[in-house]
Amino acid sequence: MNSAAILLDIVAVLYACASILYLWGFVSEAARARRMASITALLGLLVHGALIADICLAKHTMALTNLFGSLLFVAWSLMAIYLINERKYRITALGAFAAILCLSTVGVVSTLPNGVNETLRPALRSHWSVIHITSCLLGYAGFTLAFGAAICYVIQEYMLKAKRINVIQRHLPSLDVADHLAYTMVSFGFPLFTLGIVTGALWAQTAWNSYWSWIPKETWSLITWLVYAAYLHVRIVSRWRGKWANRLLIAGLVCVVVTFIGVNFFSGGLHNYKW
């Protein structure tokens, strides 16, 4: 068993423990469980970072051009962004969401081949590649956390209207907090995703002499960008908050999944790198 496999197993164990602790802290009044969950998640994040560094050093490149590396980086980014915001928002429910999602992602990664596709087109060696890929993946992580906050909002709103006051309702964030966190995550992810699209266009120009080709990956990236641009527009300009704005974020994550993974499996084109 190589070092990457060992580190991957350790990350999975730490995220599993963090998931249990976050859930325990969510359904109980155990403040100690929440503190232990944060510590365990941080340890998982550190080992997770060491895993990514180990893979990059072994491959002598930024291992982000296959599904194995991309999923690892998105999961690491998601946990890092959550932990940075945890002290400010103190949303245990979102901690459970982040930990379980990271654990699930690591589980999927463990079934994938660990390696950079050596048959990738020479265009991937462009100096734009690292900026394009990392900014898009960071944007995806921000959008995913915004989705988690939107789900908290929708559940809290439903339970309040149904007058279901119980332990789950009491530990969910207030509507204002969930709405503000969702907006903060989109405000983080949207500029990065925009940077990813712009650098991707510059990359395409240098590689294929065309800024935009309307291939499925580019088309779905534009659709995703428009969904989150619409959210920010109604949130800032129209001051349209509440359930419909948060439901837009739920639809947005569907676009993210299609853009990030769907088109790579179900379509061809210049962005199909045999993940």
N, C-alpha and C positions, 0 to 999 in steps of 0.2 A: 504494500500500500504506500503510495507516494505522499509527499507532504500536503499537496492540495486536497487529496481525498481525506486525510486526517483532519485538516482544518475545516473542511466542509462538514464532516460529522460533528465536530465540536460546535460549529455555528448552529447546526440543526438542533443540538441538545440545548444550547443556551436560549435559542429563540423559543423552543418548546417550553422551557421552564418559565421564560418571561411571559409567554401566552397564558400559562396556568396562573401565574401570580397576578397578572393584569385582570384576568377574569375573576379571580378570588377577590381582589381589591374592588372590582366593579360591583359585585353582588353582595358585598359585606361592608362593614365599617372599618375594616382592617387597614389602618394607615401604614402599618409595617409592611403589609403585602405590597402595597403600592410602591413603597420605597425600594423594597427588594426587587420588584419588577423593573424599576428604572435602572437599578444597578446591573441586574442580569442582562437587560437589553443593551446597556452600554458595553458590557463585556462582549456580548455577541457582536455588536457593531465593530469593536476593535479587532476581534478575531476575523470577522468578515472582511475588514480592510486588509488585514494581513494576508488573507486568502487571495484577494484580488491582486495584491502586490506580488505574491508568490507566483501566480499564473503569468503576470506580465513579465516578470524577470525570467521565468522559464522559457517564454515564447519570444523574448526580446522585442516585444511590441505591446501596444495598448490592446489587450484582448477584449475588444468590444464589437468585433465584426461578425460574431456568430451568436446564436441564441443563448448559448451557455454563458458567455461573458456579458452579454447585454442584460439578461435577466438578473445576474449577480449584481451588476452595477445599479440597476433600478431598485432592487431590494435594499441594497446598502444605502442608496440615496434616500429612499423612503424612510428608513429607520433613522438616519442622521437628521433629516429635516424634522421628523416628529420629535426626537429628543431635544433638539434645539428649542422647539416651541413648547415643550412639555411644562417647563417651570412657569411659563407665562399663562398658559391656558388650563393646565391641570385637568385634562379630560381623560380619565381612565378608560372610558369606552373607546376612544380613538387609539389609545395605547394598545388595547386588546386587538383592535382592528389591524394596526400596523404590525404587531408581533405575529399574529396568526397569518397575515398575508405574506410576511417575510418568510415565515416557516414553510408555508405552502410553496412559495417560489423556490426556496432552497431544495424542497422535496422534488419539485419538477426538474431543477437543474441537475440533481443527482442522477437522473435517468438519461441525461443528454451526454453526447460525446464531448470530452474536454479537449478542445483543440481549436486553433485558428485555421480556417479553411485556406489551405495553401494554394488552391486553384482560383482564388479571387482575382478579379480583373485588376490590371495595373492601376486603374483609376483610384483604387482604394488607398494607394500610397500617397495620395495628394496631401499637402500640408493642411488642407481644410478638413480632413477626415476627423481628426480628434475633436476639433471645435464643434463640427456639425453633429457628430454622434453624441458626445457628452452633453451638449446643451439640449438636444432633443430628449435624451433619457432623463435628465434632471427635470425637464418640463413634464414628462410623463409622471415622475414621482410626485411632483407638486399637484398635478391634476388628480392623482389617485387619492392623496390625502384630502383634497377638496371634496372628492366623492364621499369619503368616510365621514367628513363633517356634515355633508348634505344629508346623508343617511341618518345621522344623529338628529338633525333638524326635523326630518320627516317623521321619525318615530316619536320624538318628543311632542311634536305638534299633534299627532294622532292621539297619543295617550292623554294629553291635556284636554283635547276636545271630547274624548270619550270619558274623561274624569277618572282615569285609571291611575290613581296615585299609589304607587308601590315602590319597592326598593330599586327597581330598574329605572323608573321614571325619575326618582330622586337623584340617581347617580349619572343621569344623562346631563349634558350641558344645557344651559338655558337656550332658548331660541336665539337670543341676541348673540350669545357667545358662539354657538354653532355657526350662525350666519356670518359673523365676523371672521371666524377661523377659515371658513370656506373661501371667503373673499381674499383673505391674506394668502392662502395657498395658491389661488389662481393668479394673484398679483405677483407671486414668486415664479410660478411656472410659465405664465404667458410670455414674458419677455425672453425667457430662455428658449422656449419653443419657437418664438419668432426668429431669434438668432439662429436657431437650427435650420429653419427654412431658408433664411437669407444665405447662410454659408453653404447650404446644400445647393442652392441655385448657382452660387459662385463656383462651387466644386464641379457642378455639371457643365458649366461653361468651359472650364479648363480641360475637362475630361472628354466631353462629347460635343463641344462647340454649340451648346444650347442651354439657356438658363432654365427652361421649363419645357417638358415634353408631354405633359398630361398623361403620364403612365399612372397606374392605380395607386402606387405609394404617394406620389405627388398630389394626386387628386384628393385622396383621403386625408392627407396632411392639411390641405387647404380647407376641407370640410371641417376638420377638427379645429383649426385655427379660427374659422368663422364662428363656430359654436361658442368658443370661449371669448372671442371678441364681442359677440352678441351679449354674453353674460356680463362682461365688464361695462358694456354700453348701457344696458338697462340698470345695472347696479350703480354706476357713477352718474351718468347723464340723466336718466329717467328716475333715479333713486327708487327703482323697483326692487324691493326686497321681499323676503318671505318665501312661501312655498314654491311659487312658480320659478323664481330665480334658482332655488336649490334643485328643483326638478330638472332644470336645464343642465346642471352639473352632472346629474345621473345620466342623462342622454349623452353628455360629453364624454363620459368614461367609455361608453359603448364605442364611440368614434375612436378613442385612444386605443382600445383593444384591437379594433379592426386595422387601424393605421400601423400599430406597433408589430402585431403578430399576424393578423388575418391575411393581409395582402401578400405577405412573404410565403405563406403556405398555399394560397389559392390563386395566385396570379404570377405571371412571369414579368418580364421587363428588366430594366436596368438595375432595379433594387432587389432582384431576387438573387441572393448570394448563397443559396442552398443551406439555409439554417437548419 
